[in-house]
Amino acid sequence: MPTTPQRRQPPVDYIPRITAQYSGLGYGEYRWLESEDAPNWAPLSKPLSESKLGLICTGGIYVAGQTAFHFKDDTSYRAIPTDVDTSDLRATHFAYDLTDARKDINVVFPIEQLRSMIDENALGSVSPNAYTLMGGIYSTRRVVEELIPALVDRVLADEVDVVLLVPV
Amino acid sequence: MGLIARAIEAAGVPTLSMSSARDITRSAWPTRSVYLDYPLGHTAGRPNERELNASIMRDTLSAFESLSEPGAMAHLDYRWSDNDDWKDKVFALVEPSESAGGSSQYDDDRVARHETPQYQDQDDHAAAALTHDSEECLVCAGIDY
């Protein structure tokens, strides 16, 4: 017999929960990013159905044959060919339950869904390389000085029209 | 990830960020975002549910064209299960009276922060060694060890 859906709870507030847990475990304080200024706005230059999309995902994803990420402020990234066989993709991480990502990597690296969107003509194309990161980097300075300039250069060199970001 | 989105947008390329942590994404304040009310580790959907995940992606991408204010967030209308019990368990505080000895307040199910590569399979370790020995790998960029 089907159960009656229960009333929805509000979205989980992760910042107070994770902050409390980290301090309870004796870790250093994690300073959550608080942007003070409104973000820039770049308008779409063409319809999505004609656009080339760049994909950037955290979650510690790599292709078999690449060096895996490590777990302490890893500011490196991997270029993942977007025509990859998804059975060659791997995920390792310290901060989320990997069970479902290892069953089906598309829950954190949505490449099959994007291929479907191209088939439906809802999206023009996907850039030949996606970029994956570790995330959970304590040092904002290293993200700003090392990782962001490298990724922005890649995105501009790839001449993508839009970028989809998928954090875990 | 919010900082990366903001930097790419500032460089002139429109971005859209998926999110299953609404408060974290709001704090980082990327240009466009969509919120999916699923547990962490499922930012883009559920395992082996191709049609559902395609539907989520269809709705996600439509936000590129529907959001019109810098910093706006769209909420996607999907639910993880008929009840929201999973929300009670994430990063949950364990009452001192319930934990052994009353000293540790928290369960830590995460793993230690090693500084060496953490492979999913040991075979991957050998495969990576092989490609790097033969200098084939040009795509592990910025490796800092």
Contacts between the chains, C-beta under 8 A, distances in Angstrom:
chain1	res1	chain2	res2	distance
A	3	B	82	5.5
A	3	B	83	7.9
A	4	B	82	7.6
A	5	B	79	7.7
A	5	B	82	4.4
A	5	B	83	7.3
A	6	B	82	6.5
A	6	B	83	4.3
A	6	B	84	6.9
A	8	B	37	7.9
A	8	B	79	6.9
A	8	B	84	6.0
A	9	B	84	4.0
A	9	B	87	5.1
A	11	B	22	4.2
A	11	B	23	7.2
A	11	B	35	7.0
A	11	B	37	6.0
A	12	B	21	7.3
A	12	B	22	7.9
A	12	B	87	5.1
A	12	B	90	5.8
A	13	B	23	5.0
A	14	B	21	4.6
A	14	B	23	5.8
A	14	B	24	5.5
A	14	B	40	7.8
A	14	B	90	7.6
A	14	B	91	6.9
A	15	B	23	5.1
A	15	B	24	6.2
A	15	B	27	6.7
A	17	B	90	6.7
A	17	B	91	3.8
A	17	B	92	7.5
A	17	B	93	7.8
A	18	B	91	5.4
A	20	B	91	7.7
A	20	B	93	6.5
A	20	B	106	7.9
A	21	B	91	5.0
A	21	B	93	7.8
A	21	B	106	5.1
A	21	B	108	7.7
A	24	B	104	7.8
A	24	B	105	4.9
A	24	B	106	4.1
A	25	B	106	5.9
A	25	B	108	5.5
A	32	B	24	6.9
A	32	B	27	5.6
A	33	B	2	5.8
A	33	B	3	6.2
A	33	B	27	6.2
A	33	B	28	4.7
A	34	B	27	5.1
A	34	B	28	7.8
A	35	B	2	6.6
A	35	B	3	7.9
A	35	B	6	6.8
A	35	B	27	7.2
A	35	B	28	5.8
A	35	B	29	3.9
A	38	B	29	7.3
A	38	B	70	5.1
A	38	B	71	5.4
A	39	B	5	7.6
A	39	B	6	4.9
A	39	B	9	5.9
A	39	B	10	8.0
A	39	B	29	5.8
A	39	B	30	6.0
A	39	B	31	4.2
A	39	B	70	5.1
A	39	B	71	5.5
A	40	B	6	6.8
A	40	B	9	4.6
A	40	B	10	4.4
A	40	B	31	6.6
A	40	B	70	7.0
A	41	B	9	7.0
A	41	B	31	5.9
A	41	B	70	4.3
A	42	B	9	5.2
A	42	B	12	5.1
A	42	B	13	5.9
A	42	B	14	4.7
A	42	B	15	7.8
A	42	B	31	7.5
A	43	B	14	6.7
A	44	B	14	5.3
A	44	B	64	6.3
A	44	B	65	6.9
A	47	B	65	7.6
A	48	B	61	5.9
A	48	B	64	5.5
A	48	B	65	6.2
A	54	B	13	7.6
A	56	B	1	7.7
A	56	B	4	6.6
A	58	B	1	5.9
A	59	B	41	8.0
A	59	B	43	7.8
A	60	B	118	7.7
A	62	B	124	7.8
A	62	B	140	7.9
A	64	B	121	7.6
A	64	B	123	7.4
A	64	B	124	5.1
A	64	B	127	5.4
A	65	B	124	7.6
A	65	B	127	4.7
A	65	B	128	6.1
A	65	B	130	7.6
A	65	B	131	4.8
A	65	B	137	7.1
A	66	B	128	6.0
A	66	B	131	7.4
A	66	B	137	6.3
A	66	B	139	6.5
A	66	B	140	5.2
A	67	B	117	5.3
A	67	B	128	4.8
A	67	B	132	6.8
A	67	B	137	7.4
A	67	B	140	4.7
A	67	B	143	6.2
A	68	B	117	4.0
A	68	B	118	5.4
A	68	B	119	4.6
A	68	B	120	7.3
A	68	B	124	6.6
A	68	B	125	7.7
A	68	B	128	7.1
A	69	B	117	6.8
A	69	B	118	6.7
A	70	B	114	6.0
A	70	B	115	5.3
A	70	B	116	5.6
A	70	B	117	5.4
A	70	B	118	6.1
A	70	B	145	6.9
A	71	B	111	7.2
A	71	B	112	7.3
A	71	B	113	4.5
A	71	B	114	5.0
A	71	B	115	7.4
A	71	B	118	5.9
A	72	B	113	4.4
A	72	B	114	6.9
A	72	B	115	4.8
A	74	B	144	7.4
A	75	B	142	6.1
A	75	B	144	6.4
A	76	B	140	6.6
A	76	B	141	6.3
A	76	B	142	4.0
A	76	B	143	4.5
A	76	B	144	6.1
A	77	B	141	5.5
A	77	B	142	6.0
A	78	B	139	5.9
A	78	B	140	5.7
A	78	B	141	7.3
A	79	B	138	7.9
A	79	B	139	3.8
A	79	B	141	6.9
A	80	B	139	7.7
A	90	B	119	7.4
A	90	B	120	4.0
A	90	B	121	6.9
A	90	B	124	6.0
A	91	B	120	6.5
A	92	B	118	4.4
A	92	B	119	6.7
A	92	B	120	5.3
A	94	B	110	5.3
A	94	B	111	5.2
A	94	B	112	7.7
A	94	B	113	6.1
A	95	B	110	6.0
A	96	B	40	4.9
A	96	B	41	4.1
A	97	B	39	7.8
A	97	B	40	7.5
A	97	B	41	5.1
A	98	B	41	7.0
A	99	B	41	7.8
A	100	B	41	6.0
A	100	B	42	6.2
A	100	B	46	7.3
A	100	B	47	4.5
A	101	B	41	6.1
A	102	B	120	7.0
A	103	B	47	4.1
A	103	B	48	6.6
A	104	B	47	3.7
A	104	B	48	4.9
A	106	B	44	6.5
A	106	B	45	6.6
A	106	B	47	7.9
A	106	B	53	6.0
A	107	B	41	7.0
A	107	B	42	5.0
A	107	B	43	7.3
A	107	B	44	5.7
A	107	B	45	5.3
A	107	B	46	6.5
A	107	B	47	5.6
A	107	B	53	7.6
A	108	B	41	6.8
A	108	B	42	7.5
A	108	B	43	5.8
A	108	B	44	6.3
A	109	B	44	7.5
A	110	B	44	3.8
A	110	B	45	6.9
A	110	B	53	6.8
A	110	B	57	5.9
A	112	B	50	6.7
A	112	B	53	7.3
A	113	B	44	6.6
A	113	B	45	7.1
A	113	B	50	8.0
A	113	B	53	4.9
A	113	B	54	5.2
A	113	B	56	7.2
A	113	B	57	3.7
A	114	B	57	6.6
A	116	B	50	7.6
A	116	B	54	4.4
A	116	B	57	7.1
A	117	B	54	7.4
A	117	B	57	5.8
A	117	B	58	6.7
A	117	B	61	6.2
A	120	B	58	7.6
A	122	B	58	6.2
A	122	B	61	6.3
A	123	B	61	6.3
A	129	B	139	7.5
A	135	B	1	6.8
A	140	B	3	7.4
A	143	B	3	6.0
A	143	B	4	7.7
A	144	B	3	6.8
A	146	B	142	6.5
A	147	B	4	7.4
A	147	B	142	7.0
A	148	B	3	6.4
A	148	B	4	5.8
A	148	B	7	4.8
A	150	B	141	6.6
A	150	B	142	5.9
A	151	B	4	6.0
A	151	B	7	7.7
A	151	B	8	7.3
A	152	B	7	5.6
A	152	B	8	6.0
A	152	B	11	5.1
A	155	B	8	5.6
A	155	B	11	7.1
A	155	B	13	5.8
A	156	B	11	6.3
A	156	B	13	7.4
A	160	B	13	6.4
A	161	B	13	7.5
A	161	B	14	7.6
A	162	B	13	6.9
A	162	B	14	4.9
A	162	B	15	7.1
A	162	B	16	7.0
A	162	B	64	6.1
A	163	B	5	7.6
A	163	B	8	5.3
A	163	B	13	5.6
A	163	B	14	7.4
A	163	B	15	4.7
A	163	B	16	7.5
A	164	B	15	7.6
A	164	B	16	5.5
A	164	B	17	8.0
A	164	B	18	7.2
A	164	B	60	7.6
A	164	B	61	7.7
A	165	B	1	5.4
A	165	B	4	6.6
A	165	B	5	5.2
A	165	B	15	6.1
A	165	B	16	7.1
A	165	B	17	4.4
A	165	B	18	7.0
A	165	B	30	7.3
A	166	B	17	7.9
A	166	B	18	4.9
A	166	B	43	5.2
A	166	B	44	5.7
A	167	B	1	3.9
A	167	B	17	6.9
A	167	B	18	7.2
A	167	B	19	6.9
A	167	B	21	7.9
A	167	B	25	7.9
A	167	B	43	6.4
A	168	B	40	6.4
A	168	B	41	6.1
A	168	B	43	5.7
